[in-house]
Amino acid sequence: FQVVDDVLDVVSTGDELGKPAGHDMAEGVYTLPVLHTLGGPGPAAGELRSLLGGPLGPGDQARALELVRAGDGVAAAVGRAQGYADEAVAALAALPPSPAAETLAAGARNLVEGLPR
């Protein structure tokens, strides 16, 4: 769930989230999409690094969001979330069939459904 929440903080609008997009970065919380972007190649990582580490004004926050959205960080985080969901479904498959196991597996699959690929 947390990785999905981190992705949504970057790719969704403030209206969809009920809080400003990029709120985690503005609070100094660097989530998996941000960390992947920081560790990526090219000038975007350096520019993002120069923006973070202090208070983000609205313009800097918007630019930081642009950099994360344009890079590979979101795709890498979505891949990680999908991997966790797949592991959960596989672990549940080892249990005897039951409505509870089916519901948990469906929940794991639904959590990552609809994320940007």
N, C-alpha and C positions, 0 to 999 in steps of 0.2 A: 504494500500500500504506500509506503513512504516514498519509494522511487517514483511511483505514478503521481503522487502529490507534488513531488519536486518538478516533474516534467510539466504538469498542468500549471504550476506557478510561472513557468517560462512561456508556454505556448498559448495560454488562454488570455482572454481580455479581463480587465478589471470587473466588468459587468458579469461575466461568467463565473468569476471566482468569488465575488463579494468582497474583494480587497484589491488593492492595486497589483497588477501583474509585476512580477519581479520584486515583490515585497520581501522575500527571503534575502535577496542580495542587498536590498536597502537596509536590512537589519543586520547585515554582516554574516549571514548564514549562507555558506557557499555549498550548494547542493550538487548532486552528481552531474547534471548537465553542465553546470558552471565549471566544475572541476575537470571534466573531460575537455571542455573548451579551453580552459587554461593550459592544459597539458598537450593541446593539439599543435599542429604545425602552422606556420605562417604568422603574419602580422596581427591577426585577430587576437591571438593569445596574449601577445605583448600589450596590445591596446587595452584589452580587458583587464589585464594585470595592473595597468597604470590607473584604471578607474577604481578598482576595488581597494579595500584596506582602510577606507575612511568613509565619512558620510557621503551618500550619493544624493545630489540634488536631482530634480526632475529630469533635466537634460542628460545628465550622466547615467541615470537609471534607464532612460529610454535607449541610450546608446549601448549600454551594457546588454540590455535585452536584445537589441538588434544583433549584436555580436554573437550572443549565445544561440539565437534562433538561426543565424546564417551558418554556423559552424556544424561540426559533427557531434557536438555534445549531446544534443537532444536524441539523435539516432542511437548513440551509444547507450544512453540511459534507458531508452525504450527497449533496446536489446537486452539489457540487464534485467529489466522488469519482466520481459517475456521469458527469459531464462528462469527467473524465480517462480513465475507462474507455472511453467512447464515442470519444474522440479516438484512443486506442490501437488500438481495433478498426478504425476508419476508416483509420488509417495502415497497418495490417497488410493491409487489403483491397487496397492498391495493389501489394502483392507478388504474385509468382506463387503460385498455390495450392500448399501443401505441408503436411505433417503438423506441421512446426514452427510455421508461421504459424497454423494452426488451433488448435494447443495454446496458443499465446500469447494468441490472441483469446479462447478459452474461459477461460483464466486471468483475463483482465481482466474478463470478464462475471461469472465466479463470485465474484470478489473483492467486488463490490458487491451481489451477490444476497443477500437475507436481511437487509440493513441496514434499520433502521426508516425509514419514508417519512413 
